[in-house]
Amino acid sequence: MEIRGQLAFNQEIKKRQQDVVRFLEANRIEFEEVDITMSEEKRQWMYKNIPEDRQPAQGNPLPPQIFSDDRYCGDYDGFFESKESNTVFSFLGLKPTLASKESEP
């Protein structure tokens, strides 16, 4: 699991990144934070691997952008919506935990 983004780009982005990181840590999901401000190669990889239909009409996608290996999961808004509907494990492409609605029959 990777979270790609510009670390501490601004307060709102930082808050969103921390929200994702706290969730992953609380659920003991292994992940790697990737700071795209430190590597043009990683920034270009992120932009290239976000599906065209998920790209903003103007400008570049804002962090955090969430990938599971090379599979694009979504942006923070998608993460937040899945968290609110208790389907975040599906959003991340992971097997649901027993406490998740996703594990109910």
Buried (B, 14 or more C-beta within 10 A) or exposed (E): BBBBBBBEBEEEBBEBBEBBBEBBEEBEBEBEBBBBEEEEEBBEBBBEEBEEEEEEEEEBBBBBBBBBEEEBBBBBEBBBEBBEEBBBBBBBBBEBEEEBEBEEE
